[in-house]
């Protein structure tokens, strides 16, 4: 009577141990599969936008973003270079003597990038970049009848468009882009030394093209 009982107990122990090992292997496989869903992806884009609103600046922008995808979703970080050409009706005033003035602004945006991408040979995408932009000019930037000089600005750039697949991971993108940069503004006139510190927003709407891999 004891031998069958011991045999049954040994068999039961073996089954329990095997089940524990199988559970560990299954959990490891699920973890590896979950990690494999996150894959590296990079973008490089160029965009041109025409200034809209009271304070206007046309903008040429080149950016690159790097991060991971999980299905249709991309999340990453990026940087770029912006060249702004401001709309100005500027004439030097007496209090500006000796100031270095320019109607070209050079800025470096640093941002988080979130993107939704469709699948297939031709699909849609939605992209949004948000962060800060650094003015790298030494000169004051003339715009309208005043100047801007804020070293750090809020940066936002969002777009929608069409994605053309070129391979398993690569694609060419074209889209419509909206961009926002906030700045500090100084007003002045020819007769009195005065300034005002108003936060202004530079809006632009244009087109973009990019490559992803």
Backbone as JSON Lines, residues from 0, in Angstrom:
{"i":0,"aa":"X","n":[0.81,-1.21,0.0],"ca":[0.0,0.0,0.0],"c":[0.85,1.26,0.0]}
{"i":1,"aa":"X","n":[2.04,1.19,0.64],"ca":[2.87,2.38,0.72],"c":[3.5,2.71,-0.61]}
{"i":2,"aa":"X","n":[3.92,1.66,-1.41],"ca":[4.62,1.92,-2.66],"c":[3.77,2.7,-3.65]}
{"i":3,"aa":"X","n":[2.5,2.33,-3.94],"ca":[1.67,3.14,-4.85],"c":[1.5,4.57,-4.36]}
{"i":4,"aa":"X","n":[1.39,4.73,-3.03],"ca":[1.22,6.09,-2.5],"c":[2.47,6.93,-2.75]}
{"i":5,"aa":"X","n":[3.65,6.35,-2.53],"ca":[4.91,7.07,-2.77],"c":[5.08,7.38,-4.25]}
{"i":6,"aa":"X","n":[4.68,6.43,-5.1],"ca":[4.78,6.65,-6.55],"c":[3.88,7.8,-6.97]}
{"i":7,"aa":"X","n":[2.66,7.82,-6.42],"ca":[1.73,8.89,-6.75],"c":[2.25,10.24,-6.26]}
{"i":8,"aa":"X","n":[2.84,10.24,-5.06],"ca":[3.38,11.49,-4.5],"c":[4.55,11.99,-5.34]}
{"i":9,"aa":"X","n":[5.4,11.08,-5.79],"ca":[6.54,11.46,-6.63],"c":[6.06,12.01,-7.98]}
{"i":10,"aa":"X","n":[5.07,11.36,-8.54],"ca":[4.53,11.83,-9.82],"c":[3.9,13.2,-9.68]}
{"i":11,"aa":"X","n":[3.17,13.4,-8.58],"ca":[2.54,14.7,-8.34],"c":[3.59,15.79,-8.17]}
{"i":12,"aa":"X","n":[4.67,15.5,-7.46],"ca":[5.76,16.47,-7.28],"c":[6.41,16.82,-8.6]}
{"i":13,"aa":"X","n":[6.57,15.81,-9.45],"ca":[7.17,16.04,-10.77],"c":[6.3,16.94,-11.62]}
{"i":14,"aa":"X","n":[4.97,16.71,-11.57],"ca":[4.03,17.53,-12.34],"c":[4.06,18.97,-11.85]}
{"i":15,"aa":"X","n":[4.1,19.16,-10.52],"ca":[4.13,20.52,-9.96],"c":[5.41,21.24,-10.37]}
{"i":16,"aa":"X","n":[6.55,20.55,-10.31],"ca":[7.82,21.16,-10.7],"c":[7.83,21.51,-12.19]}
{"i":17,"aa":"X","n":[7.29,20.62,-13.01],"ca":[7.25,20.87,-14.44],"c":[6.34,22.06,-14.75]}
{"i":18,"aa":"X","n":[5.22,22.14,-14.01],"ca":[4.3,23.25,-14.23],"c":[4.95,24.58,-13.85]}
{"i":19,"aa":"X","n":[5.72,24.57,-12.75],"ca":[6.41,25.79,-12.32],"c":[7.43,26.22,-13.36]}
{"i":20,"aa":"X","n":[8.19,25.25,-13.89],"ca":[9.17,25.58,-14.93],"c":[8.49,26.1,-16.18]}
{"i":21,"aa":"X","n":[7.37,25.48,-16.55],"ca":[6.63,25.94,-17.74],"c":[6.1,27.36,-17.54]}
{"i":22,"aa":"X","n":[5.62,27.65,-16.32],"ca":[5.12,29.0,-16.03],"c":[6.24,30.02,-16.14]}
{"i":23,"aa":"X","n":[7.43,29.66,-15.64],"ca":[8.57,30.58,-15.74],"c":[8.95,30.82,-17.2]}
{"i":24,"aa":"X","n":[8.97,29.76,-17.98],"ca":[9.31,29.89,-19.4],"c":[8.27,30.72,-20.13]}
{"i":25,"aa":"X","n":[7.0,30.52,-19.8],"ca":[5.93,31.27,-20.44],"c":[6.01,32.75,-20.1]}
{"i":26,"aa":"X","n":[6.31,33.05,-18.83],"ca":[6.44,34.44,-18.41],"c":[7.64,35.11,-19.09]}
{"i":27,"aa":"X","n":[8.75,34.37,-19.2],"ca":[9.93,34.9,-19.89],"c":[9.62,35.17,-21.37]}
{"i":28,"aa":"X","n":[8.91,34.24,-22.03],"ca":[8.56,34.42,-23.43],"c":[7.64,35.61,-23.63]}
{"i":29,"aa":"X","n":[6.68,35.78,-22.71],"ca":[5.76,36.92,-22.8],"c":[6.51,38.24,-22.6]}
{"i":30,"aa":"X","n":[7.47,38.25,-21.67],"ca":[8.26,39.46,-21.44],"c":[9.09,39.81,-22.66]}
{"i":31,"aa":"X","n":[9.72,38.79,-23.26],"ca":[10.53,39.03,-24.46],"c":[9.67,39.51,-25.62]}
{"i":32,"aa":"X","n":[8.46,38.92,-25.73],"ca":[7.56,39.34,-26.81],"c":[7.11,40.78,-26.59]}
{"i":33,"aa":"X","n":[6.84,41.15,-25.32],"ca":[6.42,42.52,-25.03],"c":[7.54,43.5,-25.35]}
{"i":34,"aa":"X","n":[8.78,43.15,-24.99],"ca":[9.9,44.03,-25.29],"c":[10.14,44.14,-26.79]}
{"i":35,"aa":"X","n":[9.91,43.06,-27.52],"ca":[10.16,43.07,-28.96],"c":[9.18,43.97,-29.7]}
{"i":36,"aa":"X","n":[8.04,44.32,-29.05],"ca":[7.07,45.2,-29.68],"c":[7.59,46.63,-29.76]}
{"i":37,"aa":"X","n":[8.57,47.0,-28.91],"ca":[9.15,48.33,-28.92],"c":[10.4,48.32,-29.79]}
{"i":38,"aa":"X","n":[10.35,48.98,-30.91],"ca":[11.47,49.01,-31.83],"c":[11.89,50.44,-32.1]}
{"i":39,"aa":"X","n":[13.17,50.62,-32.36],"ca":[13.72,51.96,-32.64],"c":[13.17,52.5,-33.96]}
{"i":40,"aa":"X","n":[12.95,53.82,-34.01],"ca":[12.54,54.48,-35.24],"c":[13.09,55.9,-35.25]}
{"i":41,"aa":"X","n":[13.5,56.35,-36.42],"ca":[14.03,57.7,-36.56],"c":[13.34,58.45,-37.69]}
{"i":42,"aa":"X","n":[13.32,59.77,-37.58],"ca":[12.71,60.65,-38.58],"c":[13.64,61.82,-38.87]}
{"i":43,"aa":"X","n":[13.62,62.29,-40.09],"ca":[14.2,63.58,-40.44],"c":[13.18,64.3,-41.31]}
{"i":44,"aa":"X","n":[12.92,65.58,-41.01],"ca":[11.86,66.32,-41.69],"c":[12.3,67.74,-42.01]}
{"i":45,"aa":"X","n":[11.74,68.27,-43.08],"ca":[11.92,69.68,-43.44],"c":[10.53,70.27,-43.63]}
{"i":46,"aa":"X","n":[10.35,71.51,-43.15],"ca":[9.04,72.17,-43.25],"c":[9.25,73.65,-43.54]}
{"i":47,"aa":"X","n":[8.31,74.2,-44.28],"ca":[8.3,75.65,-44.51],"c":[6.91,76.16,-44.2]}
{"i":48,"aa":"X","n":[6.85,77.22,-43.38],"ca":[5.57,77.8,-43.0],"c":[5.53,79.29,-43.22]}
{"i":49,"aa":"X","n":[4.39,79.78,-43.69],"ca":[4.16,81.22,-43.85],"c":[3.54,81.78,-42.59]}
{"i":50,"aa":"X","n":[4.06,82.92,-42.13],"ca":[3.55,83.53,-40.92],"c":[2.13,84.02,-41.08]}
{"i":51,"aa":"X","n":[1.31,83.83,-40.05],"ca":[-0.07,84.32,-40.03],"c":[-0.29,85.06,-38.72]}
{"i":52,"aa":"X","n":[-1.26,85.98,-38.72],"ca":[-1.54,86.76,-37.54],"c":[-0.94,88.15,-37.6]}
{"i":53,"aa":"X","n":[-1.07,88.9,-36.51],"ca":[-0.58,90.29,-36.49],"c":[0.95,90.33,-36.57]}
{"i":54,"aa":"X","n":[1.61,89.51,-35.73],"ca":[3.07,89.42,-35.78],"c":[3.43,88.22,-36.65]}
{"i":55,"aa":"X","n":[4.14,88.47,-37.74],"ca":[4.36,87.42,-38.72],"c":[5.84,87.13,-38.91]}
{"i":56,"aa":"X","n":[6.14,85.83,-39.05],"ca":[7.49,85.39,-39.37],"c":[7.4,84.11,-40.18]}
{"i":57,"aa":"X","n":[7.94,84.12,-41.39],"ca":[8.02,82.9,-42.18],"c":[9.13,82.02,-41.61]}
{"i":58,"aa":"X","n":[8.93,80.71,-41.65],"ca":[9.87,79.81,-40.97],"c":[10.26,78.63,-41.83]}
{"i":59,"aa":"X","n":[11.57,78.4,-41.94],"ca":[12.14,77.19,-42.53],"c":[12.69,76.35,-41.39]}
{"i":60,"aa":"X","n":[12.29,75.08,-41.34],"ca":[12.65,74.23,-40.21],"c":[13.15,72.88,-40.68]}
{"i":61,"aa":"X","n":[14.21,72.4,-40.03],"ca":[14.72,71.05,-40.24],"c":[14.84,70.39,-38.88]}
{"i":62,"aa":"X","n":[14.22,69.22,-38.71],"ca":[14.23,68.53,-37.42],"c":[14.57,67.06,-37.6]}
{"i":63,"aa":"X","n":[15.02,66.44,-36.53],"ca":[15.2,65.0,-36.49],"c":[14.68,64.49,-35.15]}
{"i":64,"aa":"X","n":[13.98,63.34,-35.18],"ca":[13.41,62.72,-33.99],"c":[13.84,61.27,-33.9]}
{"i":65,"aa":"X","n":[14.04,60.79,-32.66],"ca":[14.48,59.41,-32.45],"c":[13.76,58.86,-31.23]}
{"i":66,"aa":"X","n":[13.25,57.63,-31.36],"ca":[12.51,57.03,-30.27],"c":[12.12,55.61,-30.57]}
{"i":67,"aa":"X","n":[10.97,55.17,-30.03],"ca":[10.51,53.79,-30.19],"c":[9.07,53.78,-30.68]}
{"i":68,"aa":"X","n":[8.71,52.7,-31.35],"ca":[7.33,52.48,-31.78],"c":[6.77,51.25,-31.09]}
{"i":69,"aa":"X","n":[5.47,51.27,-30.92],"ca":[4.72,50.12,-30.43],"c":[3.43,50.08,-31.23]}
{"i":70,"aa":"X","n":[3.4,49.27,-32.26],"ca":[2.24,49.26,-33.16],"c":[2.23,50.52,-34.01]}
{"i":71,"aa":"X","n":[1.16,51.29,-33.89],"ca":[1.01,52.5,-34.69],"c":[1.53,53.76,-33.98]}
{"i":72,"aa":"X","n":[2.02,53.63,-32.76],"ca":[2.38,54.78,-31.94],"c":[3.9,54.95,-31.89]}
{"i":73,"aa":"X","n":[4.36,56.18,-32.1],"ca":[5.77,56.53,-31.94],"c":[5.9,57.56,-30.82]}
{"i":74,"aa":"X","n":[6.92,57.42,-29.99],"ca":[7.25,58.41,-28.96],"c":[8.76,58.58,-28.92]}
{"i":75,"aa":"X","n":[9.21,59.83,-28.9],"ca":[10.64,60.06,-28.9],"c":[11.0,61.48,-28.54]}
{"i":76,"aa":"X","n":[12.27,61.81,-28.73],"ca":[12.78,63.15,-28.49],"c":[13.44,63.64,-29.77]}
{"i":77,"aa":"X","n":[13.57,64.97,-29.89],"ca":[14.15,65.5,-31.11],"c":[14.75,66.87,-30.94]}
{"i":78,"aa":"X","n":[15.4,67.32,-32.0],"ca":[16.02,68.64,-32.03],"c":[16.02,69.12,-33.48]}
{"i":79,"aa":"X","n":[16.31,70.41,-33.67],"ca":[16.31,70.93,-35.03],"c":[16.92,72.31,-35.11]}
{"i":80,"aa":"X","n":[16.72,72.93,-36.24],"ca":[17.14,74.3,-36.49],"c":[16.02,75.03,-37.2]}
{"i":81,"aa":"X","n":[15.67,76.21,-36.71],"ca":[14.64,77.05,-37.32],"c":[15.28,78.34,-37.82]}
{"i":82,"aa":"X","n":[14.9,78.75,-39.02],"ca":[15.32,80.03,-39.56],"c":[14.06,80.85,-39.8]}
{"i":83,"aa":"X","n":[13.93,81.96,-39.08],"ca":[12.74,82.81,-39.18],"c":[13.07,84.09,-39.9]}
{"i":84,"aa":"X","n":[12.21,84.48,-40.83],"ca":[12.3,85.77,-41.52],"c":[11.1,86.58,-41.08]}
{"i":85,"aa":"X","n":[11.33,87.63,-40.3],"ca":[10.22,88.37,-39.72],"c":[9.7,89.44,-40.66]}
{"i":86,"aa":"X","n":[8.42,89.77,-40.48],"ca":[7.78,90.87,-41.19],"c":[7.97,92.13,-40.35]}
{"i":87,"aa":"X","n":[8.74,93.07,-40.86],"ca":[9.09,94.22,-40.04],"c":[8.91,95.52,-40.81]}
{"i":88,"aa":"X","n":[8.49,96.53,-40.09],"ca":[8.39,97.9,-40.62],"c":[9.28,98.76,-39.73]}
{"i":89,"aa":"X","n":[10.57,98.5,-39.84],"ca":[11.5,99.01,-38.84],"c":[12.27,100.22,-39.33]}
{"i":90,"aa":"X","n":[12.39,101.21,-38.47],"ca":[13.31,102.33,-38.67],"c":[13.98,102.59,-37.33]}
{"i":91,"aa":"X","n":[15.3,102.76,-37.37],"ca":[16.05,102.9,-36.13],"c":[15.61,104.12,-35.34]}
{"i":92,"aa":"X","n":[15.48,103.94,-34.05],"ca":[15.16,105.05,-33.16],"c":[16.42,105.47,-32.41]}
{"i":93,"aa":"X","n":[16.32,106.59,-31.74],"ca":[17.5,107.13,-31.08],"c":[18.0,106.22,-29.97]}
{"i":94,"aa":"X","n":[17.08,105.56,-29.25],"ca":[17.51,104.71,-28.15],"c":[18.08,103.37,-28.62]}
{"i":95,"aa":"X","n":[18.0,103.12,-29.94],"ca":[18.56,101.88,-30.48],"c":[19.99,102.06,-30.99]}
{"i":96,"aa":"X","n":[20.56,103.22,-30.86],"ca":[21.91,103.44,-31.36],"c":[22.88,102.46,-30.71]}
{"i":97,"aa":"X","n":[23.65,101.8,-31.55],"ca":[24.61,100.82,-31.05],"c":[24.05,99.42,-30.89]}
{"i":98,"aa":"X","n":[22.74,99.22,-31.05],"ca":[22.15,97.88,-30.94],"c":[22.33,97.11,-32.23]}
{"i":99,"aa":"X","n":[22.59,95.82,-32.12],"ca":[22.72,94.94,-33.28],"c":[21.34,94.39,-33.6]}
{"i":100,"aa":"X","n":[20.78,94.77,-34.75],"ca":[19.42,94.41,-35.13],"c":[19.43,93.52,-36.38]}
{"i":101,"aa":"X","n":[18.45,92.61,-36.47],"ca":[18.33,91.72,-37.62],"c":[16.88,91.31,-37.8]}
{"i":102,"aa":"X","n":[16.48,91.02,-39.05],"ca":[15.14,90.47,-39.28],"c":[15.2,88.96,-39.57]}
{"i":103,"aa":"X","n":[16.35,88.33,-39.32],"ca":[16.5,86.89,-39.42],"c":[16.78,86.32,-38.03]}
{"i":104,"aa":"X","n":[15.96,85.38,-37.61],"ca":[16.15,84.74,-36.3],"c":[16.56,83.28,-36.52]}
{"i":105,"aa":"X","n":[17.53,82.84,-35.73],"ca":[17.98,81.45,-35.78],"c":[17.69,80.83,-34.42]}
{"i":106,"aa":"X","n":[16.92,79.73,-34.42],"ca":[16.47,79.11,-33.19],"c":[16.73,77.61,-33.23]}
{"i":107,"aa":"X","n":[16.93,77.03,-32.06],"ca":[17.16,75.58,-31.92],"c":[16.06,75.01,-31.03]}
{"i":108,"aa":"X","n":[15.11,74.26,-31.6],"ca":[14.07,73.63,-30.78],"c":[14.51,72.27,-30.23]}
{"i":109,"aa":"X","n":[14.14,72.0,-28.99],"ca":[14.29,70.69,-28.36],"c":[12.9,70.26,-27.9]}
{"i":110,"aa":"X","n":[12.49,69.03,-28.23],"ca":[11.08,68.69,-28.05],"c":[10.86,67.21,-27.81]}
{"i":111,"aa":"X","n":[9.67,66.9,-27.29],"ca":[9.13,65.55,-27.28],"c":[8.27,65.39,-28.52]}
{"i":112,"aa":"X","n":[8.33,64.22,-29.12],"ca":[7.61,63.97,-30.37],"c":[6.7,62.76,-30.21]}
{"i":113,"aa":"X","n":[5.41,62.94,-30.52],"ca":[4.43,61.86,-30.47],"c":[3.74,61.77,-31.84]}
{"i":114,"aa":"X","n":[3.62,60.56,-32.35],"ca":[3.1,60.38,-33.71],"c":[2.24,59.13,-33.79]}
{"i":115,"aa":"X","n":[1.13,59.26,-34.53],"ca":[0.31,58.1,-34.88],"c":[0.5,57.83,-36.36]}
{"i":116,"aa":"X","n":[0.81,56.59,-36.72],"ca":[1.07,56.22,-38.11],"c":[0.16,55.07,-38.53]}
{"i":117,"aa":"X","n":[-0.48,55.22,-39.66],"ca":[-1.27,54.13,-40.2],"c":[-0.38,53.06,-40.82]}
{"i":118,"aa":"X","n":[-0.96,51.96,-41.19],"ca":[-0.25,50.86,-41.82],"c":[-0.67,50.77,-43.28]}
{"i":119,"aa":"X","n":[0.12,50.07,-44.06],"ca":[-0.21,49.88,-45.46],"c":[0.71,50.68,-46.36]}
{"i":120,"aa":"X","n":[0.54,50.47,-47.67],"ca":[1.39,51.15,-48.64],"c":[1.19,52.66,-48.61]}
{"i":121,"aa":"X","n":[-0.06,53.09,-48.43],"ca":[-0.39,54.51,-48.3],"c":[-1.3,54.67,-47.09]}
{"i":122,"aa":"X","n":[-0.93,55.52,-46.16],"ca":[-1.71,55.68,-44.94],"c":[-1.55,57.1,-44.41]}
{"i":123,"aa":"X","n":[-2.31,57.42,-43.39],"ca":[-2.29,58.76,-42.8],"c":[-1.39,58.78,-41.56]}
{"i":124,"aa":"X","n":[-0.94,59.97,-41.18],"ca":[-0.21,60.13,-39.93],"c":[-0.63,61.44,-39.27]}
{"i":125,"aa":"X","n":[-0.48,61.47,-37.95],"ca":[-0.69,62.68,-37.15],"c":[0.52,62.83,-36.24]}
{"i":126,"aa":"X","n":[1.1,64.02,-36.21],"ca":[2.33,64.23,-35.46],"c":[2.22,65.49,-34.61]}
{"i":127,"aa":"X","n":[2.8,65.45,-33.41],"ca":[2.81,66.63,-32.54],"c":[4.13,66.7,-31.78]}
{"i":128,"aa":"X","n":[4.81,67.83,-31.91],"ca":[6.06,68.08,-31.21],"c":[5.84,69.23,-30.24]}
{"i":129,"aa":"X","n":[6.32,69.1,-29.01],"ca":[6.17,70.16,-28.0],"c":[7.42,70.23,-27.16]}
{"i":130,"aa":"X","n":[7.87,71.46,-26.89],"ca":[9.08,71.63,-26.1],"c":[9.45,73.08,-25.96]}
{"i":131,"aa":"X","n":[10.76,73.36,-26.05],"ca":[11.27,74.72,-25.94],"c":[12.17,75.0,-27.13]}
{"i":132,"aa":"X","n":[12.31,76.3,-27.44],"ca":[13.16,76.71,-28.55],"c":[14.09,77.82,-28.06]}
{"i":133,"aa":"X","n":[15.38,77.72,-28.42],"ca":[16.39,78.65,-27.96],"c":[16.81,79.58,-29.09]}
{"i":134,"aa":"X","n":[16.73,80.88,-28.84],"ca":[17.21,81.88,-29.79],"c":[18.72,81.94,-29.7]}
{"i":135,"aa":"X","n":[19.42,81.72,-30.83],"ca":[20.88,81.68,-30.82],"c":[21.5,82.9,-31.47]}
{"i":136,"aa":"X","n":[20.68,83.86,-31.92],"ca":[21.22,85.11,-32.46],"c":[21.89,85.94,-31.37]}
{"i":137,"aa":"X","n":[22.93,86.66,-31.73],"ca":[23.46,87.69,-30.84],"c":[22.67,88.98,-31.0]}
{"i":138,"aa":"X","n":[21.99,89.14,-32.16],"ca":[21.28,90.38,-32.46],"c":[19.87,90.35,-31.91]}
{"i":139,"aa":"X","n":[19.3,91.55,-31.7],"ca":[17.88,91.69,-31.44],"c":[17.13,91.48,-32.75]}
{"i":140,"aa":"X","n":[15.96,90.83,-32.67],"ca":[15.2,90.5,-33.88],"c":[14.07,91.52,-34.04]}
{"i":141,"aa":"X","n":[14.05,92.23,-35.17],"ca":[13.0,93.2,-35.44],"c":[11.77,92.5,-35.99]}
{"i":142,"aa":"X","n":[10.6,92.94,-35.52],"ca":[9.33,92.41,-36.02],"c":[8.26,93.48,-35.84]}
{"i":143,"aa":"X","n":[7.41,93.65,-36.86],"ca":[6.41,94.7,-36.86],"c":[7.12,96.03,-36.59]}
{"i":144,"aa":"X","n":[6.74,96.76,-35.55],"ca":[7.43,98.0,-35.24],"c":[8.2,97.9,-33.91]}
{"i":145,"aa":"X","n":[8.59,96.68,-33.55],"ca":[9.33,96.47,-32.32],"c":[10.39,95.41,-32.48]}
{"i":146,"aa":"X","n":[10.83,94.84,-31.37],"ca":[11.86,93.81,-31.39],"c":[11.48,92.68,-30.44]}
{"i":147,"aa":"X","n":[12.06,91.49,-30.7],"ca":[11.92,90.35,-29.81],"c":[13.33,89.88,-29.44]}
{"i":148,"aa":"X","n":[13.46,89.37,-28.22],"ca":[14.79,88.91,-27.81],"c":[14.74,87.79,-26.8]}
{"i":149,"aa":"X","n":[13.61,87.14,-26.64],"ca":[13.49,86.11,-25.62],"c":[14.41,84.94,-25.94]}
{"i":150,"aa":"X","n":[15.29,84.58,-25.02],"ca":[16.26,83.53,-25.29],"c":[15.62,82.15,-25.35]}
{"i":151,"aa":"X","n":[14.57,81.91,-24.54],"ca":[13.91,80.61,-24.5],"c":[12.42,80.81,-24.73]}
{"i":152,"aa":"X","n":[11.84,80.03,-25.65],"ca":[10.44,80.18,-26.01],"c":[9.74,78.83,-25.93]}
{"i":153,"aa":"X","n":[8.42,78.88,-25.74],"ca":[7.6,77.68,-25.88],"c":[7.52,77.32,-27.36]}
{"i":154,"aa":"X","n":[7.6,76.02,-27.66],"ca":[7.62,75.55,-29.05],"c":[6.54,74.48,-29.24]}
{"i":155,"aa":"X","n":[5.78,74.6,-30.32],"ca":[4.77,73.61,-30.67],"c":[4.72,73.48,-32.18]}
{"i":156,"aa":"X","n":[4.69,72.25,-32.66],"ca":[4.58,72.0,-34.09],"c":[3.75,70.74,-34.31]}
{"i":157,"aa":"X","n":[2.63,70.86,-35.01],"ca":[1.73,69.73,-35.24],"c":[1.43,69.61,-36.73]}
{"i":158,"aa":"X","n":[1.26,68.39,-37.19],"ca":[0.99,68.18,-38.61],"c":[0.16,66.94,-38.87]}
{"i":159,"aa":"X","n":[-0.48,66.92,-40.01],"ca":[-1.2,65.75,-40.52],"c":[-0.78,65.55,-41.96]}
{"i":160,"aa":"X","n":[-0.81,64.3,-42.41],"ca":[-0.41,64.08,-43.8],"c":[-0.54,62.64,-44.22]}
{"i":161,"aa":"X","n":[0.22,62.31,-45.26],"ca":[0.15,61.0,-45.89],"c":[1.52,60.34,-45.82]}
{"i":162,"aa":"X","n":[1.51,59.07,-45.52],"ca":[2.74,58.27,-45.39],"c":[2.79,57.26,-46.53]}
{"i":163,"aa":"X","n":[3.9,57.27,-47.26],"ca":[4.09,56.34,-48.38],"c":[5.19,55.34,-47.99]}
{"i":164,"aa":"X","n":[4.81,54.08,-47.78],"ca":[5.77,53.06,-47.35],"c":[6.78,52.78,-48.47]}
{"i":165,"aa":"X","n":[8.05,52.71,-48.08],"ca":[9.12,52.38,-49.02],"c":[9.72,51.01,-48.75]}
{"i":166,"aa":"X","n":[9.44,50.47,-47.59],"ca":[9.95,49.17,-47.19],"c":[9.26,48.72,-45.93]}
{"i":167,"aa":"X","n":[9.84,47.73,-45.25],"ca":[9.22,47.21,-44.03],"c":[9.17,48.26,-42.93]}
{"i":168,"aa":"X","n":[10.2,49.12,-42.85],"ca":[10.26,50.13,-41.79],"c":[10.38,51.56,-42.31]}
{"i":169,"aa":"X","n":[10.79,51.73,-43.54],"ca":[11.03,53.07,-44.06],"c":[9.81,53.6,-44.8]}
{"i":170,"aa":"X","n":[9.7,54.94,-44.84],"ca":[8.58,55.57,-45.53],"c":[8.93,57.03,-45.82]}
{"i":171,"aa":"X","n":[8.2,57.6,-46.78],"ca":[8.3,59.01,-47.12],"c":[6.99,59.68,-46.71]}
{"i":172,"aa":"X","n":[7.09,60.85,-46.07],"ca":[5.91,61.53,-45.56],"c":[5.77,62.93,-46.16]}
{"i":173,"aa":"X","n":[4.55,63.33,-46.45],"ca":[4.25,64.71,-46.82],"c":[3.03,65.14,-46.03]}
{"i":174,"aa":"X","n":[2.99,66.42,-45.64],"ca":[1.87,66.85,-44.83],"c":[1.7,68.35,-44.76]}
{"i":175,"aa":"X","n":[0.69,68.75,-43.99],"ca":[0.4,70.15,-43.69],"c":[0.79,70.39,-42.23]}
{"i":176,"aa":"X","n":[1.46,71.5,-41.97],"ca":[2.06,71.73,-40.67],"c":[1.63,73.06,-40.07]}
{"i":177,"aa":"X","n":[1.35,73.06,-38.76],"ca":[1.1,74.29,-38.0],"c":[2.17,74.42,-36.93]}
{"i":178,"aa":"X","n":[2.7,75.64,-36.75],"ca":[3.75,75.84,-35.77],"c":[3.47,77.08,-34.93]}
{"i":179,"aa":"X","n":[3.9,77.04,-33.66],"ca":[3.72,78.15,-32.73],"c":[5.02,78.35,-31.96]}
{"i":180,"aa":"X","n":[5.47,79.59,-31.89],"ca":[6.6,79.99,-31.04],"c":[6.17,81.22,-30.26]}
{"i":181,"aa":"X","n":[6.36,81.21,-28.95],"ca":[6.04,82.38,-28.12],"c":[7.3,83.22,-27.92]}
{"i":182,"aa":"X","n":[7.11,84.55,-27.84],"ca":[8.25,85.44,-27.7],"c":[7.9,86.64,-26.85]}
{"i":183,"aa":"X","n":[8.92,87.34,-26.34],"ca":[8.74,88.59,-25.61],"c":[8.96,89.75,-26.57]}
{"i":184,"aa":"X","n":[8.12,90.78,-26.45],"ca":[8.09,91.87,-27.43],"c":[8.34,93.21,-26.76]}
{"i":185,"aa":"X","n":[9.18,94.02,-27.41],"ca":[9.44,95.4,-26.97],"c":[8.85,96.35,-28.01]}
{"i":186,"aa":"X","n":[8.05,97.3,-27.58],"ca":[7.57,98.37,-28.46],"c":[8.35,99.65,-28.21]}
{"i":187,"aa":"X","n":[8.36,100.54,-29.19],"ca":[9.12,101.78,-29.05],"c":[8.59,102.82,-30.03]}
{"i":188,"aa":"X","n":[9.04,104.07,-29.88],"ca":[8.8,105.09,-30.9],"c":[10.02,105.99,-31.0]}
{"i":189,"aa":"X","n":[9.96,107.01,-31.87],"ca":[11.12,107.85,-32.14],"c":[11.36,108.91,-31.07]}
{"i":190,"aa":"X","n":[10.37,109.18,-30.24],"ca":[10.47,110.36,-29.39],"c":[10.68,110.04,-27.92]}
{"i":191,"aa":"X","n":[10.24,108.88,-27.49],"ca":[10.33,108.56,-26.08],"c":[11.01,107.21,-25.9]}
{"i":192,"aa":"X","n":[11.84,107.15,-24.87],"ca":[12.43,105.86,-24.51],"c":[11.39,105.1,-23.68]}
{"i":193,"aa":"X","n":[10.85,104.03,-24.24],"ca":[9.93,103.22,-23.46],"c":[9.92,101.81,-24.04]}
{"i":194,"aa":"X","n":[9.45,100.9,-23.28],"ca":[9.31,99.52,-23.76],"c":[8.15,98.87,-23.05]}
{"i":195,"aa":"X","n":[7.61,97.85,-23.67],"ca":[6.58,97.06,-23.0],"c":[6.92,95.59,-23.23]}
{"i":196,"aa":"X","n":[6.62,94.78,-22.27],"ca":[6.97,93.37,-22.31],"c":[5.7,92.56,-22.5]}
{"i":197,"aa":"X","n":[5.34,92.37,-23.72],"ca":[4.14,91.61,-24.05],"c":[4.55,90.24,-24.58]}
{"i":198,"aa":"X","n":[3.86,89.19,-24.14],"ca":[4.1,87.89,-24.73],"c":[3.34,87.78,-26.04]}
{"i":199,"aa":"X","n":[4.05,87.56,-27.13],"ca":[3.41,87.43,-28.43],"c":[3.6,86.0,-28.94]}
{"i":200,"aa":"X","n":[2.74,85.59,-29.85],"ca":[2.81,84.27,-30.45],"c":[3.04,84.41,-31.95]}
{"i":201,"aa":"X","n":[4.02,83.67,-32.43],"ca":[4.32,83.64,-33.86],"c":[3.74,82.35,-34.43]}
{"i":202,"aa":"X","n":[2.69,82.49,-35.25],"ca":[2.02,81.34,-35.85],"c":[2.47,81.2,-37.3]}
{"i":203,"aa":"X","n":[2.57,79.97,-37.77],"ca":[2.86,79.73,-39.18],"c":[2.14,78.46,-39.63]}
{"i":204,"aa":"X","n":[1.74,78.46,-40.89],"ca":[1.08,77.3,-41.5],"c":[1.79,77.01,-42.82]}
{"i":205,"aa":"X","n":[2.13,75.74,-43.05],"ca":[2.85,75.42,-44.27],"c":[2.83,73.94,-44.6]}
{"i":206,"aa":"X","n":[3.86,73.49,-45.26],"ca":[3.97,72.11,-45.73],"c":[5.22,71.48,-45.17]}
{"i":207,"aa":"X","n":[5.21,70.15,-45.1],"ca":[6.36,69.42,-44.58],"c":[6.61,68.18,-45.42]}
{"i":208,"aa":"X","n":[7.85,67.71,-45.4],"ca":[8.22,66.47,-46.07],"c":[9.28,65.79,-45.2]}
{"i":209,"aa":"X","n":[9.22,64.48,-45.12],"ca":[10.17,63.79,-44.26],"c":[10.41,62.35,-44.67]}
{"i":210,"aa":"X","n":[11.42,61.77,-44.04],"ca":[11.79,60.38,-44.27],"c":[11.9,59.67,-42.92]}
{"i":211,"aa":"X","n":[11.4,58.47,-42.84],"ca":[11.48,57.68,-41.62],"c":[12.16,56.34,-41.89]}
{"i":212,"aa":"X","n":[12.82,55.83,-40.86],"ca":[13.49,54.55,-41.02],"c":[13.42,53.74,-39.73]}
